[in-house]
Amino acid sequence: MKASDVRELNNEELVAKLAGLKKELFNLRLSHATGQLANPLALNNVKKDIARIKTVLRERAGQDA
Protein backbone atom coordinates (compact mmCIF):
# COMPACT_ATOMS: atom_id res chain seq x y z
CA MET A 1 0.00 0.00 0.00
CA LYS A 2 1.38 3.35 -1.02
CA ALA A 3 1.26 6.46 1.14
CA SER A 4 -0.88 8.20 -1.48
CA ASP A 5 -3.43 5.38 -1.23
CA VAL A 6 -3.50 5.73 2.55
CA ARG A 7 -4.09 9.48 2.38
CA GLU A 8 -7.14 8.97 0.14
CA LEU A 9 -8.97 7.00 2.86
CA ASN A 10 -10.98 8.68 5.60
CA ASN A 11 -10.28 8.15 9.30
CA GLU A 12 -12.89 5.43 9.81
CA GLU A 13 -11.51 3.42 6.89
CA LEU A 14 -7.98 3.88 8.19
CA VAL A 15 -8.91 2.60 11.64
CA ALA A 16 -10.62 -0.43 10.12
CA LYS A 17 -7.64 -1.10 7.84
CA LEU A 18 -5.28 -0.76 10.82
CA ALA A 19 -7.24 -3.35 12.80
CA GLY A 20 -7.13 -5.75 9.86
CA LEU A 21 -3.40 -5.28 9.40
CA LYS A 22 -2.76 -5.92 13.09
CA LYS A 23 -4.66 -9.22 12.83
CA GLU A 24 -2.71 -10.11 9.71
CA LEU A 25 0.58 -9.31 11.46
CA PHE A 26 -0.39 -11.56 14.34
CA ASN A 27 -1.17 -14.42 11.94
CA LEU A 28 2.09 -13.87 10.05
CA ARG A 29 4.09 -13.92 13.28
CA LEU A 30 2.36 -17.14 14.28
CA SER A 31 3.13 -18.72 10.92
CA HIS A 32 6.73 -17.56 11.18
CA ALA A 33 7.13 -19.03 14.66
CA THR A 34 5.83 -22.41 13.51
CA GLY A 35 8.02 -22.36 10.39
CA GLN A 36 5.13 -22.22 7.92
CA LEU A 37 5.68 -18.70 6.58
CA ALA A 38 6.27 -18.86 2.84
CA ASN A 39 7.24 -15.21 2.35
CA PRO A 40 9.22 -13.67 5.23
CA LEU A 41 9.12 -10.25 3.55
CA ALA A 42 5.38 -10.14 4.19
CA LEU A 43 6.13 -9.35 7.84
CA ASN A 44 8.09 -6.23 6.90
CA ASN A 45 5.49 -5.11 4.39
CA VAL A 46 2.65 -5.35 6.90
CA LYS A 47 4.69 -3.52 9.55
CA LYS A 48 5.41 -0.70 7.10
CA ASP A 49 1.74 -0.45 6.12
CA ILE A 50 0.80 -0.19 9.81
CA ALA A 51 3.38 2.57 10.27
CA ARG A 52 2.06 4.47 7.23
CA ILE A 53 -1.50 4.36 8.53
CA LYS A 54 -0.47 5.42 12.04
CA THR A 55 1.55 8.30 10.58
CA VAL A 56 -1.39 9.61 8.56
CA LEU A 57 -3.75 9.29 11.53
CA ARG A 58 -1.26 11.15 13.72
CA GLU A 59 -0.88 13.93 11.15
CA ARG A 60 -4.62 14.36 10.92
CA ALA A 61 -4.98 14.41 14.70
CA GLY A 62 -2.38 17.19 14.85
CA GLN A 63 -4.25 19.26 12.27
CA ASP A 64 -7.48 19.08 14.25
CA ALA A 65 -5.91 20.38 17.45
PDB file as gemmi writes it, atoms N, CA and C in Angstrom:
CRYST1    1.000    1.000    1.000  90.00  90.00  90.00 P 1                      
ATOM      1  N   MET A   1       0.847  -1.175   0.000  1.00  0.00           N  
ATOM      2  CA  MET A   1       0.000   0.000   0.000  1.00  0.00           C  
ATOM      3  C   MET A   1       0.890   1.234   0.000  1.00  0.00           C  
ATOM      4  N   LYS A   2       0.602   2.136  -0.907  1.00  0.00           N  
ATOM      5  CA  LYS A   2       1.384   3.354  -1.020  1.00  0.00           C  
ATOM      6  C   LYS A   2       0.838   4.418  -0.084  1.00  0.00           C  
ATOM      7  N   ALA A   3       1.670   5.377   0.249  1.00  0.00           N  
ATOM      8  CA  ALA A   3       1.262   6.460   1.136  1.00  0.00           C  
ATOM      9  C   ALA A   3       0.134   7.281   0.498  1.00  0.00           C  
ATOM     10  N   SER A   4       0.168   7.446  -0.806  1.00  0.00           N  
ATOM     11  CA  SER A   4      -0.881   8.203  -1.478  1.00  0.00           C  
ATOM     12  C   SER A   4      -2.227   7.476  -1.373  1.00  0.00           C  
ATOM     13  N   ASP A   5      -2.197   6.153  -1.398  1.00  0.00           N  
ATOM     14  CA  ASP A   5      -3.431   5.378  -1.234  1.00  0.00           C  
ATOM     15  C   ASP A   5      -3.979   5.539   0.182  1.00  0.00           C  
ATOM     16  N   VAL A   6      -3.082   5.583   1.157  1.00  0.00           N  
ATOM     17  CA  VAL A   6      -3.500   5.726   2.549  1.00  0.00           C  
ATOM     18  C   VAL A   6      -4.139   7.084   2.766  1.00  0.00           C  
ATOM     19  N   ARG A   7      -3.575   8.114   2.182  1.00  0.00           N  
ATOM     20  CA  ARG A   7      -4.089   9.476   2.377  1.00  0.00           C  
ATOM     21  C   ARG A   7      -5.463   9.678   1.754  1.00  0.00           C  
ATOM     22  N   GLU A   8      -5.829   8.855   0.785  1.00  0.00           N  
ATOM     23  CA  GLU A   8      -7.143   8.975   0.142  1.00  0.00           C  
ATOM     24  C   GLU A   8      -8.265   8.447   1.022  1.00  0.00           C  
ATOM     25  N   LEU A   9      -7.949   7.587   1.994  1.00  0.00           N  
ATOM     26  CA  LEU A   9      -8.967   6.996   2.857  1.00  0.00           C  
ATOM     27  C   LEU A   9      -9.343   7.955   3.984  1.00  0.00           C  
ATOM     28  N   ASN A  10     -10.589   7.847   4.454  1.00  0.00           N  
ATOM     29  CA  ASN A  10     -10.982   8.678   5.597  1.00  0.00           C  
ATOM     30  C   ASN A  10     -10.571   7.983   6.893  1.00  0.00           C  
ATOM     31  N   ASN A  11     -10.766   8.666   8.007  1.00  0.00           N  
ATOM     32  CA  ASN A  11     -10.277   8.155   9.296  1.00  0.00           C  
ATOM     33  C   ASN A  11     -10.919   6.830   9.679  1.00  0.00           C  
ATOM     34  N   GLU A  12     -12.210   6.673   9.445  1.00  0.00           N  
ATOM     35  CA  GLU A  12     -12.888   5.431   9.807  1.00  0.00           C  
ATOM     36  C   GLU A  12     -12.325   4.255   9.016  1.00  0.00           C  
ATOM     37  N   GLU A  13     -12.083   4.481   7.730  1.00  0.00           N  
ATOM     38  CA  GLU A  13     -11.514   3.421   6.892  1.00  0.00           C  
ATOM     39  C   GLU A  13     -10.093   3.088   7.331  1.00  0.00           C  
ATOM     40  N   LEU A  14      -9.344   4.111   7.729  1.00  0.00           N  
ATOM     41  CA  LEU A  14      -7.978   3.878   8.186  1.00  0.00           C  
ATOM     42  C   LEU A  14      -7.947   3.056   9.467  1.00  0.00           C  
ATOM     43  N   VAL A  15      -8.853   3.354  10.384  1.00  0.00           N  
ATOM     44  CA  VAL A  15      -8.906   2.605  11.643  1.00  0.00           C  
ATOM     45  C   VAL A  15      -9.273   1.150  11.365  1.00  0.00           C  
ATOM     46  N   ALA A  16     -10.222   0.930  10.468  1.00  0.00           N  
ATOM     47  CA  ALA A  16     -10.625  -0.434  10.120  1.00  0.00           C  
ATOM     48  C   ALA A  16      -9.467  -1.174   9.437  1.00  0.00           C  
ATOM     49  N   LYS A  17      -8.780  -0.497   8.537  1.00  0.00           N  
ATOM     50  CA  LYS A  17      -7.639  -1.101   7.838  1.00  0.00           C  
ATOM     51  C   LYS A  17      -6.528  -1.427   8.828  1.00  0.00           C  
ATOM     52  N   LEU A  18      -6.310  -0.540   9.804  1.00  0.00           N  
ATOM     53  CA  LEU A  18      -5.282  -0.763  10.820  1.00  0.00           C  
ATOM     54  C   LEU A  18      -5.595  -2.005  11.645  1.00  0.00           C  
ATOM     55  N   ALA A  19      -6.849  -2.168  12.029  1.00  0.00           N  
ATOM     56  CA  ALA A  19      -7.240  -3.352  12.800  1.00  0.00           C  
ATOM     57  C   ALA A  19      -7.007  -4.624  11.989  1.00  0.00           C  
ATOM     58  N   GLY A  20      -7.346  -4.594  10.721  1.00  0.00           N  
ATOM     59  CA  GLY A  20      -7.133  -5.753   9.857  1.00  0.00           C  
ATOM     60  C   GLY A  20      -5.655  -6.085   9.691  1.00  0.00           C  
ATOM     61  N   LEU A  21      -4.826  -5.050   9.556  1.00  0.00           N  
ATOM     62  CA  LEU A  21      -3.398  -5.280   9.400  1.00  0.00           C  
ATOM     63  C   LEU A  21      -2.774  -5.830  10.679  1.00  0.00           C  
ATOM     64  N   LYS A  22      -3.279  -5.396  11.833  1.00  0.00           N  
ATOM     65  CA  LYS A  22      -2.759  -5.925  13.092  1.00  0.00           C  
ATOM     66  C   LYS A  22      -3.091  -7.406  13.237  1.00  0.00           C  
ATOM     67  N   LYS A  23      -4.289  -7.799  12.813  1.00  0.00           N  
ATOM     68  CA  LYS A  23      -4.657  -9.215  12.833  1.00  0.00           C  
ATOM     69  C   LYS A  23      -3.780 -10.012  11.872  1.00  0.00           C  
ATOM     70  N   GLU A  24      -3.548  -9.433  10.699  1.00  0.00           N  
ATOM     71  CA  GLU A  24      -2.711 -10.105   9.709  1.00  0.00           C  
ATOM     72  C   GLU A  24      -1.283 -10.257  10.224  1.00  0.00           C  
ATOM     73  N   LEU A  25      -0.767  -9.229  10.896  1.00  0.00           N  
ATOM     74  CA  LEU A  25       0.577  -9.306  11.458  1.00  0.00           C  
ATOM     75  C   LEU A  25       0.662 -10.396  12.514  1.00  0.00           C  
ATOM     76  N   PHE A  26      -0.365 -10.509  13.338  1.00  0.00           N  
ATOM     77  CA  PHE A  26      -0.388 -11.565  14.345  1.00  0.00           C  
ATOM     78  C   PHE A  26      -0.331 -12.940  13.677  1.00  0.00           C  
ATOM     79  N   ASN A  27      -1.137 -13.133  12.646  1.00  0.00           N  
ATOM     80  CA  ASN A  27      -1.166 -14.421  11.944  1.00  0.00           C  
ATOM     81  C   ASN A  27       0.169 -14.710  11.253  1.00  0.00           C  
ATOM     82  N   LEU A  28       0.793 -13.675  10.696  1.00  0.00           N  
ATOM     83  CA  LEU A  28       2.093 -13.874  10.051  1.00  0.00           C  
ATOM     84  C   LEU A  28       3.161 -14.240  11.073  1.00  0.00           C  
ATOM     85  N   ARG A  29       3.122 -13.589  12.233  1.00  0.00           N  
ATOM     86  CA  ARG A  29       4.092 -13.923  13.283  1.00  0.00           C  
ATOM     87  C   ARG A  29       3.901 -15.357  13.763  1.00  0.00           C  
ATOM     88  N   LEU A  30       2.651 -15.768  13.875  1.00  0.00           N  
ATOM     89  CA  LEU A  30       2.362 -17.139  14.284  1.00  0.00           C  
ATOM     90  C   LEU A  30       2.879 -18.135  13.251  1.00  0.00           C  
ATOM     91  N   SER A  31       2.643 -17.854  11.996  1.00  0.00           N  
ATOM     92  CA  SER A  31       3.133 -18.721  10.922  1.00  0.00           C  
ATOM     93  C   SER A  31       4.657 -18.767  10.909  1.00  0.00           C  
ATOM     94  N   HIS A  32       5.271 -17.617  11.157  1.00  0.00           N  
ATOM     95  CA  HIS A  32       6.732 -17.557  11.177  1.00  0.00           C  
ATOM     96  C   HIS A  32       7.301 -18.372  12.334  1.00  0.00           C  
ATOM     97  N   ALA A  33       6.662 -18.310  13.481  1.00  0.00           N  
ATOM     98  CA  ALA A  33       7.134 -19.034  14.658  1.00  0.00           C  
ATOM     99  C   ALA A  33       7.020 -20.540  14.473  1.00  0.00           C  
ATOM    100  N   THR A  34       6.012 -20.976  13.733  1.00  0.00           N  
ATOM    101  CA  THR A  34       5.831 -22.410  13.511  1.00  0.00           C  
ATOM    102  C   THR A  34       6.565 -22.895  12.260  1.00  0.00           C  
ATOM    103  N   GLY A  35       7.234 -21.971  11.562  1.00  0.00           N  
ATOM    104  CA  GLY A  35       8.017 -22.357  10.394  1.00  0.00           C  
ATOM    105  C   GLY A  35       7.202 -22.562   9.138  1.00  0.00           C  
ATOM    106  N   GLN A  36       6.011 -22.030   9.083  1.00  0.00           N  
ATOM    107  CA  GLN A  36       5.134 -22.222   7.923  1.00  0.00           C  
ATOM    108  C   GLN A  36       5.015 -20.986   7.045  1.00  0.00           C  
ATOM    109  N   LEU A  37       5.783 -19.948   7.346  1.00  0.00           N  
ATOM    110  CA  LEU A  37       5.676 -18.702   6.585  1.00  0.00           C  
ATOM    111  C   LEU A  37       6.416 -18.853   5.260  1.00  0.00           C  
ATOM    112  N   ALA A  38       5.685 -18.691   4.164  1.00  0.00           N  
ATOM    113  CA  ALA A  38       6.269 -18.864   2.836  1.00  0.00           C  
ATOM    114  C   ALA A  38       7.069 -17.631   2.415  1.00  0.00           C  
ATOM    115  N   ASN A  39       6.597 -16.445   2.777  1.00  0.00           N  
ATOM    116  CA  ASN A  39       7.244 -15.213   2.347  1.00  0.00           C  
ATOM    117  C   ASN A  39       7.598 -14.367   3.572  1.00  0.00           C  
ATOM    118  N   PRO A  40       8.836 -14.428   4.038  1.00  0.00           N  
ATOM    119  CA  PRO A  40       9.221 -13.670   5.228  1.00  0.00           C  
ATOM    120  C   PRO A  40       9.151 -12.159   5.035  1.00  0.00           C  
ATOM    121  N   LEU A  41       9.217 -11.685   3.800  1.00  0.00           N  
ATOM    122  CA  LEU A  41       9.121 -10.247   3.552  1.00  0.00           C  
ATOM    123  C   LEU A  41       7.726  -9.709   3.820  1.00  0.00           C  
ATOM    124  N   ALA A  42       6.745 -10.582   3.901  1.00  0.00           N  
ATOM    125  CA  ALA A  42       5.381 -10.141   4.186  1.00  0.00           C  
ATOM    126  C   ALA A  42       5.299  -9.485   5.559  1.00  0.00           C  
ATOM    127  N   LEU A  43       6.096  -9.958   6.509  1.00  0.00           N  
ATOM    128  CA  LEU A  43       6.128  -9.347   7.844  1.00  0.00           C  
ATOM    129  C   LEU A  43       6.536  -7.886   7.753  1.00  0.00           C  
ATOM    130  N   ASN A  44       7.610  -7.612   7.038  1.00  0.00           N  
ATOM    131  CA  ASN A  44       8.086  -6.232   6.905  1.00  0.00           C  
ATOM    132  C   ASN A  44       7.080  -5.361   6.178  1.00  0.00           C  
ATOM    133  N   ASN A  45       6.451  -5.895   5.148  1.00  0.00           N  
ATOM    134  CA  ASN A  45       5.487  -5.111   4.390  1.00  0.00           C  
ATOM    135  C   ASN A  45       4.288  -4.722   5.245  1.00  0.00           C  
ATOM    136  N   VAL A  46       3.796  -5.644   6.051  1.00  0.00           N  
ATOM    137  CA  VAL A  46       2.652  -5.352   6.902  1.00  0.00           C  
ATOM    138  C   VAL A  46       3.040  -4.335   7.967  1.00  0.00           C  
ATOM    139  N   LYS A  47       4.228  -4.482   8.542  1.00  0.00           N  
ATOM    140  CA  LYS A  47       4.695  -3.518   9.550  1.00  0.00           C  
ATOM    141  C   LYS A  47       4.785  -2.110   8.964  1.00  0.00           C  
ATOM    142  N   LYS A  48       5.275  -2.012   7.749  1.00  0.00           N  
ATOM    143  CA  LYS A  48       5.407  -0.702   7.103  1.00  0.00           C  
ATOM    144  C   LYS A  48       4.044  -0.109   6.784  1.00  0.00           C  
ATOM    145  N   ASP A  49       3.100  -0.943   6.374  1.00  0.00           N  
ATOM    146  CA  ASP A  49       1.743  -0.453   6.121  1.00  0.00           C  
ATOM    147  C   ASP A  49       1.105   0.074   7.407  1.00  0.00           C  
ATOM    148  N   ILE A  50       1.323  -0.641   8.517  1.00  0.00           N  
ATOM    149  CA  ILE A  50       0.803  -0.191   9.806  1.00  0.00           C  
ATOM    150  C   ILE A  50       1.411   1.162  10.161  1.00  0.00           C  
ATOM    151  N   ALA A  51       2.709   1.311   9.958  1.00  0.00           N  
ATOM    152  CA  ALA A  51       3.383   2.570  10.269  1.00  0.00           C  
ATOM    153  C   ALA A  51       2.856   3.704   9.395  1.00  0.00           C  
ATOM    154  N   ARG A  52       2.596   3.434   8.119  1.00  0.00           N  
ATOM    155  CA  ARG A  52       2.063   4.466   7.229  1.00  0.00           C  
ATOM    156  C   ARG A  52       0.695   4.944   7.713  1.00  0.00           C  
ATOM    157  N   ILE A  53      -0.156   4.000   8.081  1.00  0.00           N  
ATOM    158  CA  ILE A  53      -1.497   4.357   8.532  1.00  0.00           C  
ATOM    159  C   ILE A  53      -1.428   5.145   9.831  1.00  0.00           C  
ATOM    160  N   LYS A  54      -0.600   4.702  10.768  1.00  0.00           N  
ATOM    161  CA  LYS A  54      -0.467   5.419  12.035  1.00  0.00           C  
ATOM    162  C   LYS A  54       0.068   6.831  11.819  1.00  0.00           C  
ATOM    163  N   THR A  55       0.986   6.987  10.876  1.00  0.00           N  
ATOM    164  CA  THR A  55       1.546   8.298  10.578  1.00  0.00           C  
ATOM    165  C   THR A  55       0.474   9.240  10.055  1.00  0.00           C  
ATOM    166  N   VAL A  56      -0.333   8.771   9.131  1.00  0.00           N  
ATOM    167  CA  VAL A  56      -1.387   9.610   8.559  1.00  0.00           C  
ATOM    168  C   VAL A  56      -2.420   9.970   9.619  1.00  0.00           C  
ATOM    169  N   LEU A  57      -2.796   8.999  10.457  1.00  0.00           N  
ATOM    170  CA  LEU A  57      -3.753   9.288  11.529  1.00  0.00           C  
ATOM    171  C   LEU A  57      -3.182  10.326  12.491  1.00  0.00           C  
ATOM    172  N   ARG A  58      -1.912  10.208  12.813  1.00  0.00           N  
ATOM    173  CA  ARG A  58      -1.265  11.154  13.723  1.00  0.00           C  
ATOM    174  C   ARG A  58      -1.208  12.550  13.115  1.00  0.00           C  
ATOM    175  N   GLU A  59      -0.905  12.636  11.831  1.00  0.00           N  
ATOM    176  CA  GLU A  59      -0.878  13.931  11.149  1.00  0.00           C  
ATOM    177  C   GLU A  59      -2.250  14.589  11.180  1.00  0.00           C  
ATOM    178  N   ARG A  60      -3.261  13.811  10.921  1.00  0.00           N  
ATOM    179  CA  ARG A  60      -4.620  14.356  10.922  1.00  0.00           C  
ATOM    180  C   ARG A  60      -5.062  14.782  12.307  1.00  0.00           C  
ATOM    181  N   ALA A  61      -4.631  14.054  13.320  1.00  0.00           N  
ATOM    182  CA  ALA A  61      -4.977  14.414  14.703  1.00  0.00           C  
ATOM    183  C   ALA A  61      -4.300  15.736  15.081  1.00  0.00           C  
ATOM    184  N   GLY A  62      -3.093  15.958  14.570  1.00  0.00           N  
ATOM    185  CA  GLY A  62      -2.384  17.193  14.847  1.00  0.00           C  
ATOM    186  C   GLY A  62      -3.010  18.391  14.161  1.00  0.00           C  
ATOM    187  N   GLN A  63      -3.607  18.181  13.004  1.00  0.00           N  
ATOM    188  CA  GLN A  63      -4.248  19.264  12.271  1.00  0.00           C  
ATOM    189  C   GLN A  63      -5.538  19.693  12.946  1.00  0.00           C  
ATOM    190  N   ASP A  64      -6.225  18.765  13.593  1.00  0.00           N  
ATOM    191  CA  ASP A  64      -7.482  19.081  14.245  1.00  0.00           C  
ATOM    192  C   ASP A  64      -7.288  19.902  15.515  1.00  0.00           C  
ATOM    193  N   ALA A  65      -6.147  19.723  16.168  1.00  0.00           N  
ATOM    194  CA  ALA A  65      -5.907  20.384  17.454  1.00  0.00           C  
ATOM    195  C   ALA A  65      -5.670  21.870  17.294  1.00  0.00           C  
TER     196      ALA A  65                                                      
END                                                                             
